[in-house]
Amino acid sequence: MELFFIILPAYILFCLWLGYRILQKAGFDGRWALVLLVPVVNIIMIWVFAFSSWPNLRPGVKLE
């Protein structure tokens, strides 16, 4: 059980870091990754980011 309390914070930090990097590459503020910590809002924001237009997407590039 002690191993769980060591691995869980590392897993949470890793997921936050991944979200931060993805949001930065998409052109959004990386601090939006903190929304991943809020239970229901995280699912809603993932949908919002998935279907919104990304600022860093080059003009002329068509999405499938």
N, CA, C and O of each residue as an XYZ file, in Angstrom:
256
protein
N       0.820     -1.196      0.000
C       0.000      0.000      0.000
C       0.862      1.257      0.000
O       0.468      2.279     -0.560
N       2.031      1.187      0.623
C       2.898      2.369      0.637
C       3.373      2.712     -0.771
O       3.565      3.881     -1.104
N       3.559      1.689     -1.584
C       3.993      1.915     -2.957
C       2.951      2.722     -3.735
O       3.303      3.538     -4.587
N       1.680      2.495     -3.442
C       0.599      3.243     -4.096
C       0.738      4.740     -3.828
O       0.582      5.549     -4.742
N       1.029      5.110     -2.590
C       1.138      6.518     -2.221
C       2.417      7.155     -2.748
O       2.560      8.377     -2.708
N       3.324      6.364     -3.229
C       4.530      6.899     -3.876
C       4.290      7.057     -5.373
O       4.706      8.046     -5.976
N       3.619      6.075     -5.964
C       3.410      6.085     -7.411
C       2.298      7.054     -7.823
O       2.398      7.674     -8.882
N       1.252      7.199     -7.022
C       0.121      8.050     -7.383
C       0.528      9.504     -7.634
O       0.144     10.043     -8.673
N       1.273     10.170     -6.759
C       1.677     11.554     -7.064
C       2.555     11.651     -8.315
O       2.456     12.615     -9.074
N       3.407     10.657     -8.524
C       4.247     10.659     -9.724
C       3.377     10.528    -10.973
O       3.640     11.186    -11.980
N       2.350      9.690    -10.917
C       1.439      9.523    -12.049
C       0.653     10.803    -12.321
O       0.492     11.195    -13.477
N       0.169     11.449    -11.280
C      -0.582     12.696    -11.435
C       0.304     13.775    -12.037
O      -0.123     14.486    -12.946
N       1.519     13.907    -11.549
C       2.441     14.908    -12.097
C       2.788     14.602    -13.546
O       2.904     15.516    -14.362
N       2.954     13.338    -13.870
C       3.250     12.956    -15.255
C       2.087     13.326    -16.178
O       2.312     13.863    -17.263
N       0.854     13.050    -15.767
C      -0.314     13.403    -16.580
C      -0.453     14.909    -16.743
O      -0.796     15.388    -17.824
N      -0.190     15.655    -15.683
C      -0.237     17.117    -15.781
C       0.837     17.635    -16.725
O       0.589     18.556    -17.503
N       2.014     17.057    -16.663
C       3.100     17.470    -17.551
C       2.737     17.180    -19.012
O       2.981     18.006    -19.892
N       2.152     15.998    -19.264
C       1.732     15.663    -20.626
C       0.677     16.641    -21.133
O       0.761     17.118    -22.265
N      -0.305     16.935    -20.306
C      -1.338     17.886    -20.688
C      -0.769     19.264    -20.964
O      -1.180     19.938    -21.908
N       0.183     19.681    -20.131
C       0.840     20.979    -20.304
C       1.558     21.049    -21.649
O       1.434     22.040    -22.369
N       2.300     20.010    -21.986
C       3.052     19.992    -23.255
C       2.106     19.980    -24.460
O       2.349     20.675    -25.447
N       1.050     19.204    -24.382
C       0.095     19.130    -25.491
C      -0.575     20.488    -25.697
O      -0.708     20.954    -26.829
N      -0.992     21.112    -24.615
C      -1.647     22.414    -24.731
C      -0.700     23.472    -25.273
O      -1.114     24.321    -26.063
N       0.554     23.436    -24.867
C       1.528     24.395    -25.389
C       1.738     24.202    -26.884
O       1.788     25.175    -27.637
N       1.859     22.959    -27.312
C       2.071     22.695    -28.740
C       0.851     23.077    -29.569
O       0.981     23.426    -30.742
N      -0.332     23.013    -28.965
C      -1.552     23.394    -29.676
C      -1.713     24.908    -29.720
O      -2.510     25.417    -30.508
N      -0.972     25.637    -28.889
C      -1.056     27.085    -28.894
C      -1.876     27.658    -27.750
O      -2.117     28.864    -27.704
N      -2.305     26.813    -26.834
C      -3.061     27.280    -25.676
C      -2.118     27.507    -24.503
O      -0.967     27.070    -24.521
N      -2.618     28.189    -23.494
C      -1.830     28.397    -22.284
C      -1.715     27.063    -21.540
O      -2.720     26.393    -21.301
N      -0.509     26.690    -21.184
C      -0.269     25.406    -20.543
C      -0.895     25.268    -19.177
O      -1.058     24.155    -18.676
N      -1.251     26.393    -18.565
C      -1.873     26.328    -17.238
C      -3.257     25.702    -17.274
O      -3.798     25.340    -16.230
N      -3.841     25.568    -18.469
C      -5.122     24.892    -18.587
C      -5.006     23.424    -18.176
O      -6.023     22.773    -17.933
N      -3.813     22.905    -18.097
C      -3.624     21.507    -17.681
C      -4.095     21.288    -16.247
O      -4.417     20.162    -15.869
N      -4.140     22.340    -15.453
C      -4.626     22.206    -14.078
C      -6.107     21.841    -14.028
O      -6.592     21.355    -13.006
N      -6.824     22.071    -15.120
C      -8.236     21.694    -15.180
C      -8.374     20.180    -15.092
O      -9.427     19.677    -14.701
N      -7.331     19.454    -15.447
C      -7.377     17.992    -15.357
C      -7.597     17.507    -13.928
O      -7.988     16.359    -13.721
N      -7.355     18.352    -12.955
C      -7.522     17.967    -11.555
C      -8.969     18.094    -11.073
O      -9.309     17.563    -10.016
N      -9.824     18.787    -11.829
C     -11.217     18.994    -11.429
C     -12.062     17.897    -12.080
O     -12.091     17.802    -13.307
N     -12.742     17.077    -11.299
C     -13.368     15.863    -11.809
C     -14.279     15.982    -13.027
O     -14.012     15.295    -14.013
N     -15.307     16.778    -13.037
C     -16.229     16.796    -14.168
C     -15.774     17.787    -15.239
O     -15.965     17.562    -16.434
N     -15.176     18.873    -14.793
C     -14.741     19.913    -15.719
C     -13.653     19.392    -16.653
O     -13.567     19.844    -17.795
N     -12.825     18.460    -16.204
C     -11.746     17.946    -17.053
C     -12.292     17.270    -18.310
O     -11.731     17.436    -19.393
N     -13.362     16.523    -18.181
C     -13.932     15.853    -19.350
C     -14.509     16.879    -20.318
O     -14.334     16.755    -21.531
N     -15.189     17.881    -19.796
C     -15.761     18.930    -20.639
C     -14.665     19.693    -21.369
O     -14.796     19.963    -22.563
N     -13.588     20.045    -20.675
C     -12.521     20.828    -21.297
C     -11.745     20.014    -22.333
O     -11.265     20.579    -23.316
N     -11.614     18.718    -22.136
C     -10.966     17.884    -23.153
C     -11.775     17.955    -24.446
O     -11.196     18.062    -25.527
N     -13.099     17.896    -24.352
C     -13.959     18.017    -25.538
C     -13.833     19.398    -26.162
O     -13.777     19.523    -27.386
N     -13.789     20.451    -25.320
C     -13.661     21.815    -25.848
C     -12.354     21.968    -26.610
O     -12.350     22.504    -27.719
N     -11.257     21.515    -26.048
C      -9.956     21.626    -26.719
C      -9.883     20.753    -27.968
O      -9.222     21.114    -28.941
N     -10.549     19.623    -27.943
C     -10.494     18.725    -29.097
C     -11.215     19.305    -30.305
O     -10.780     19.102    -31.438
N     -12.298     20.016    -30.084
C     -13.108     20.490    -31.198
C     -12.983     21.988    -31.471
O     -13.659     22.503    -32.362
N     -12.138     22.695    -30.726
C     -11.928     24.112    -31.021
C     -10.796     24.248    -32.040
O     -10.039     23.306    -32.273
N     -10.693     25.425    -32.638
C      -9.584     25.638    -33.582
C      -8.328     25.965    -32.785
O      -8.359     26.786    -31.868
N      -7.238     25.323    -33.139
C      -5.998     25.480    -32.407
C      -5.218     26.663    -32.960
O      -5.056     26.775    -34.175
N      -4.731     27.546    -32.098
C      -3.985     28.714    -32.564
C      -2.718     28.378    -33.343
O      -2.349     29.131    -34.245
N      -2.048     27.294    -33.034
C      -0.787     26.965    -33.709
C      -0.971     26.166    -34.993
O       0.013     25.848    -35.661
N      -2.200     25.838    -35.349
C      -2.423     25.095    -36.575
C      -2.162     26.009    -37.768
O      -2.741     27.090    -37.876
N      -1.296     25.567    -38.644
C      -0.919     26.389    -39.798
C      -2.091     26.568    -40.749
O      -2.859     25.632    -40.970
N      -2.237     27.771    -41.318
C      -3.314     27.968    -42.292
C      -3.092     27.090    -43.521
O      -1.955     26.886    -43.948
N      -4.141     26.592    -44.064
C      -4.046     25.759    -45.253
C      -3.934     24.283    -44.954
O      -4.040     23.466    -45.868
N      -3.724     23.912    -43.698
C      -3.640     22.497    -43.325
C      -5.049     22.011    -43.036
O      -5.724     22.548    -42.157
N      -5.492     21.014    -43.756
C      -6.847     20.496    -43.590
C      -6.833     19.309    -42.640
O      -5.990     18.419    -42.754
N      -7.758     19.304    -41.720
C      -7.916     18.171    -40.806
C      -8.857     17.164    -41.429
O      -9.763     17.534    -42.176
N      -8.655     15.916    -41.132
C      -9.515     14.857    -41.694
C     -10.799     14.734    -40.938
O     -11.635     13.896    -41.274
